[in-house]
Amino acid sequence: MTRQRDRWAELTGGQAGEEYARRFAQLAESGHDVHGEAAFCAALLKPAARILDAGCGTGRIAIRLAELGHDCTGVDVDRSMLAIARRDAPALAWLHGDLAHLDSLALEPGFDLALAAGNVIPLLAPGTEPAVVRQLAAVLRPGGLLITGMGLDAEHLPLPEPTVTLKDFDRWCTQAGLTLRQRFATWGGDPYHQGGGYAVSVHSRPIT
């Protein structure tokens, strides 16, 4: 069976790695904080937590979390992005795979945190979103966290219109056995207000 192409591949043709890396390098050089996602996650965990960076891209977040003492594994379907990650941090585990079929990678379960930042959820292949949430929930230990960041309107997406609503996303998380703990408007922890264009969500897998 042919797998449906994800929205990211439709946008980039799977050749965005170098351009993506250059953009964030320029942001860092101009004084922008490019480690907001990593700082957010690190504030919730003690080293050395096991972290799965799902849709890791060029590895920007996982590399920073590893520098902070965490045990990081990155997974992405875009080989051009993984090439940058492997070049910049060859000692880390970078896996090529489809998040909707994460179980095919035979990851050891028990991750303390799974992260899907950078609009990973809205850019998935249409219809695969519930399966991806289930796959991410399945690799978490009891009490483990799923942290996501996603645009909810065109202003916060590289797309002409949103593809995911928070109502749907929370429903998928509930179906996967996850519970919403907190929601913010930014990686800096600004409060989220209903109707906001961006949401950072913290869901957890129950301990019992």
C-alpha positions as CSV (number, residue, x, y, z in Angstrom):
1,M,0.0,0.0,0.0
2,T,1.3,3.5,-0.9
3,R,1.6,5.8,2.0
4,Q,0.1,9.2,1.7
5,R,2.6,12.0,1.4
6,D,2.8,14.4,4.4
7,R,2.0,18.1,4.0
8,W,5.7,19.0,4.8
9,A,6.9,16.9,1.8
10,E,4.2,18.6,-0.4
11,L,5.6,22.0,0.6
12,T,9.3,21.2,0.4
13,G,9.8,18.2,-1.8
14,G,11.9,16.7,0.9
15,Q,14.8,19.0,0.1
16,A,14.6,21.7,2.8
17,G,17.4,20.6,5.1
18,E,20.1,23.1,4.2
19,E,17.7,26.0,3.8
20,Y,16.1,25.3,7.2
21,A,19.4,25.0,8.9
22,R,20.6,28.3,7.4
23,R,17.5,30.1,8.6
24,F,17.9,29.2,12.2
25,A,21.7,29.9,12.1
26,Q,20.9,33.4,10.9
27,L,18.3,33.8,13.6
28,A,20.9,32.7,16.3
29,E,23.5,35.0,14.8
30,S,21.1,38.0,15.0
31,G,20.5,37.4,18.7
32,H,17.2,35.5,18.6
33,D,16.7,32.7,21.1
34,V,16.4,29.6,19.1
35,H,16.3,27.3,22.1
36,G,12.8,28.1,23.5
37,E,11.4,24.6,22.9
38,A,14.4,22.9,24.5
39,A,14.3,25.2,27.5
40,F,10.5,24.5,27.9
41,C,11.1,20.8,28.0
42,A,14.2,20.9,30.2
43,A,12.2,22.8,32.8
44,L,9.9,19.8,33.2
45,L,12.6,17.1,33.5
46,K,15.7,16.3,35.4
47,P,18.7,14.9,33.4
48,A,19.2,12.4,32.1
49,A,15.6,11.9,30.8
50,R,14.9,9.9,27.7
51,I,13.4,12.2,25.1
52,L,12.0,11.3,21.7
53,D,12.1,14.3,19.3
54,A,9.4,13.3,16.8
55,G,9.8,15.2,13.6
56,C,13.2,16.3,14.7
57,G,14.1,18.0,11.5
58,T,17.7,19.2,11.6
59,G,18.1,18.2,15.2
60,R,18.2,21.7,16.7
61,I,16.1,20.9,19.7
62,A,17.4,17.4,20.4
63,I,21.0,18.6,20.2
64,R,20.3,21.4,22.7
65,L,18.6,18.9,25.1
66,A,21.5,16.5,24.8
67,E,23.8,19.4,25.7
68,L,21.7,19.8,28.8
69,G,22.3,16.2,29.8
70,H,19.3,14.4,28.3
71,D,19.3,11.1,26.3
72,C,17.8,12.1,23.0
73,T,16.6,10.2,19.9
74,G,15.4,12.0,16.8
75,V,13.0,10.6,14.2
76,D,12.1,12.3,10.9
77,V,10.7,11.3,7.5
78,D,12.7,14.0,5.7
79,R,16.2,12.6,4.8
80,S,17.5,16.1,3.9
81,M,16.8,17.3,7.4
82,L,18.3,14.2,9.0
83,A,21.5,14.7,7.0
84,I,22.0,18.0,8.8
85,A,21.3,16.5,12.2
86,R,23.7,13.6,11.6
87,R,26.4,16.0,10.4
88,D,26.0,18.3,13.4
89,A,25.6,15.7,16.1
90,P,26.9,12.3,14.8
91,A,26.9,10.7,18.3
92,L,23.1,11.1,18.7
93,A,20.5,8.6,17.5
94,W,18.8,9.9,14.3
95,L,16.3,7.6,12.8
96,H,14.5,7.8,9.4
97,G,10.8,6.9,9.8
98,D,7.2,7.8,9.4
99,L,5.6,8.8,12.7
100,A,2.4,7.1,11.8
101,H,4.4,3.8,11.8
102,L,6.7,4.6,14.7
103,D,6.3,1.0,15.9
104,S,8.2,-0.2,12.9
105,L,11.4,1.3,14.3
106,A,11.3,-1.0,17.3
107,L,12.1,1.8,19.7
108,E,12.5,0.7,23.3
109,P,9.5,2.1,25.1
110,G,9.6,4.1,28.3
111,F,10.4,7.6,27.1
112,D,10.0,10.3,29.7
113,L,9.0,12.8,27.0
114,A,7.9,12.8,23.4
115,L,8.2,16.1,21.6
116,A,6.4,17.2,18.4
117,A,7.4,20.8,17.9
118,G,7.7,22.9,14.8
119,N,4.1,22.3,13.5
120,V,4.7,18.6,13.2
121,I,1.1,17.7,13.9
122,P,-0.5,20.1,11.3
123,L,2.0,19.0,8.7
124,L,1.4,15.3,8.9
125,A,-0.2,13.4,6.0
126,P,-4.0,14.1,6.1
127,G,-5.8,11.4,8.2
128,T,-2.8,10.1,9.9
129,E,-2.9,12.5,12.9
130,P,-4.8,10.1,15.3
131,A,-2.4,7.3,14.5
132,V,0.6,9.5,15.2
133,V,-0.7,10.5,18.5
134,R,-1.4,6.9,19.4
135,Q,2.1,5.9,18.4
136,L,3.7,8.7,20.5
137,A,1.6,7.9,23.5
138,A,2.6,4.2,23.2
139,V,6.3,5.0,23.6
140,L,5.8,7.0,26.8
141,R,6.4,5.5,30.3
142,P,3.5,5.9,32.8
143,G,3.6,9.5,33.8
144,G,5.5,10.4,30.6
145,L,4.8,13.6,28.7
146,L,3.7,14.4,25.2
147,I,4.6,18.0,24.4
148,T,3.4,19.6,21.1
149,G,3.5,23.0,19.5
150,M,1.2,23.9,16.6
151,G,-0.2,26.7,14.7
152,L,-4.0,27.0,14.6
153,D,-4.3,29.7,11.9
154,A,-2.7,30.7,8.7
155,E,-0.5,33.3,10.4
156,H,1.2,30.6,12.4
157,L,1.5,27.9,9.7
158,P,3.3,27.6,6.4
159,L,-0.1,26.7,4.9
160,P,-3.0,28.8,3.6
161,E,-5.4,27.4,6.3
162,P,-5.3,25.4,9.5
163,T,-5.4,21.6,9.3
164,V,-6.0,20.7,13.0
165,T,-8.2,22.1,15.7
166,L,-7.4,21.8,19.4
167,K,-10.8,20.1,19.9
168,D,-9.8,17.3,17.5
169,F,-6.2,17.1,18.9
170,D,-7.4,16.8,22.5
171,R,-9.9,14.1,21.3
172,W,-7.1,12.1,19.7
173,C,-5.0,12.5,22.8
174,T,-7.9,11.2,25.0
175,Q,-8.4,8.3,22.7
176,A,-4.7,7.5,23.1
177,G,-5.0,7.5,26.9
178,L,-3.4,10.9,27.4
179,T,-4.6,13.7,29.7
180,L,-4.2,17.4,29.1
181,R,-2.1,18.9,31.9
182,Q,-1.3,22.4,30.7
183,R,-1.6,24.7,27.6
184,F,0.3,27.8,26.7
185,A,0.4,30.3,23.9
186,T,4.2,30.3,23.5
187,W,7.2,28.2,24.3
188,G,8.0,31.0,26.8
189,G,4.9,29.9,28.9
190,D,2.5,32.8,28.0
191,P,-1.1,31.9,29.0
192,Y,-3.2,30.4,26.2
193,H,-6.5,32.1,25.5
194,Q,-9.3,30.4,23.6
195,G,-9.1,31.3,19.9
196,G,-5.3,31.9,20.0
197,G,-3.3,31.2,16.9
198,Y,-0.6,29.0,18.5
199,A,-0.7,26.4,21.3
200,V,1.9,24.6,23.2
201,S,0.2,21.6,24.9
202,V,1.4,19.3,27.7
203,H,-0.4,15.9,27.8
204,S,0.6,13.1,30.1
205,R,0.2,9.3,30.2
206,P,-1.5,8.3,33.5
207,I,0.6,6.6,36.1
208,T,-2.1,4.0,36.8
